[in-house]
Amino acid sequence: MYWETTVKQKREDRDGAIQNCEAQLSAVGDESIVPEHADISSLLEQLRTGKMTAEELVSVTIRRAIASHNETNCLSEPLFGSALERAKSLDEYFQKHQKLIGPLHGIPVSVKDQFNVVGVDTTLGYVGRSFKPASDNAVMVSILEKLGAVIITKTVIPQSIMYGETESPLWGLTTYPGRPELSPGGSSGGEATLMRMSGSLGGWATDIGGSIRVPSHLCGLFGLKPSSGRFSYSGAANSHEGQSHVPSSIGPMSPSLPNLITLTKQCLLAEPWKLDPGVVPIPWRQADFEGVQKRKLTIGIILDDGVVRPHPEIQEAVRRAVAIFEKAGHKVIPWSTADHSSCIEIQDQFYRADGGEDIKTEVAVAGEPMIAHVEALVNSSKPISVYEYWQLNRRKTAAQEAYNTKWTTTAGLEDGECVDVIISPVSPHTAVPHRSSRWTGYSKIWNFLDYTAMSFPFAKFGSPGDPTSSSIHVAAADEARQSYLHDYAPRNTIDEWIRGLYDPEAMQGLDIGVQIIGRRYEEEKVLGVASLLEKLIQAS
């Protein structure tokens, strides 16, 4: 069959490129010169003082990327050859000019498969998009290169992107580092597993329902979903291209919060709106980032969205996070989710508005099969009429206005201040077995509202195996676990399914993130709150 022949060739090309580079880098020396999850600022200082070369930094990171791929199947288009050539050219520039070429000089980064790179395929997990290389770079790729970054690879995504798992007939299944029976989430599961294993210092991905935040939560990473239009989507391909009713957002992921902030800040200082009219002309606002760390905050807390109850340890992590703020004198209030289910119902109708025509068209190009989730999505509804689409947009606008009013009227609190941010679960569970995730309501509600939201790696599930561990560990009381398993009456079939996934023994040691949410275009504020939380944790 045509599609199988194409898959075979694509995988052989990718694997050959990886093996060739692996052999080339076999003589690379001590990897300890580049600490895992190293801060960009410290690496830049070593590059600036000549203690390390860009070639050394990139070579070590590529070796880690190869190790990550060999374990998890996370790479789609390795760019190792061009990355090493660019690193050498950066070293030559430094030798000649005795200065760095830009604020990300020599920093190895990765991008999700959607981002066009000249001469490289952008498949979106579709077989039929193979061997059709891009003729231009995505704007974000051009910005990263201008800043001096070295793009070392593109990472896998699921067929169609529209899936919370990373699986496709083209690339197969991506697995969780160290636990191959578990899913790293999606659609940015390739980015997440790569960074989890130090194969990239930071990466750029997309999020239309949790695709940055959920894999970040599952894999112990920081992941920022900005409001749409804060960063350029130009040259980044997408499923359902042309729809703007629930816009996808571009944002960074990283194992390090300082690195996440650096990537965000530097790419905004590059003024992307001058390259793409679709970007809002909002520069990096340092005052907002710093100001939120210097005053007392009012924080809303969500423990349960009223549709699917999170596992006990997920709720406990949120409680522990807000307790840290309370101890520091910040105010915490409960946040109502009474309107979340109706917002998500509208959003789900948007996802299915074309009756699956976009996906059907793509898979027909090569005659490839649909993975089960994609097939279910395609067959879940018929196309709606233009008039029905207009009415759906009216409902969306009304719901967004009502939510904004709800947030604004929190100024009626005794101190007269609105809630600054909300803290909630990212997902109702930790990493779970493949193809078993069913509910993304805790993340996609913020896509519907186009609010800023980020995942913050807060804790590990269960009791610490190592008493000297510095990580926060969250273990629910036996009474809470038993009550959830035996006394709790699920509200619906999805809620019942999620409860069935709860396995405290199997989940021991897995990552738990919390979500920090701000209103539209409050990226600096959300990052500032995250920085404050990290400082409070370190001080406790």
Secondary structure, 3 states (H helix, E strand, C coil): CHHHHHHHHHHHHHHHHHHHHHHHCCCCCCHHHCCCCCCHHHHHHHHHCCCCCHHHHHHHHHHHHHHHHHHHCCEEEECHHHHHHHHHHHHHHHHHHCCCCCCCCCCEEEEECCECCECCCCCCCCHHHCCCCECCCCHHHHHHHHCCCEEEEEECCCCCCCCCCCEECCCEECCECCECCECCCCCCHHHHHHHHCCCCCCEEEEECCCCCHHHHHHHCCEEEECCCCCCCCCCECCCCCCCCCCCCEEEEEECCHHHHHHHHHHHHHCCHHHCCCCCCCCCCCHHHHHHCCCCCCEEEECCCCCCCCCCHHHHHHHHHHHHHHHHCCCEEEECCCCCHHHHHHHHHHHHCCCCCHHHHHHHHHHCCCCCHHHHHHHCCCCCCCHHHHHHHHHHHHHHHHHHHHHHHHHHHCCCCCCCCEEEEECCCCCCCECCCCCCCHHHHHHHHHCCEEEEEEEEEECCCCCCCCCCCEECCCHHHHHHHHHHCCCCCHHHHHHHHCCCHHHHCCCEEEEEEEECCCCHHHHHHHHHHHHHHHHHC
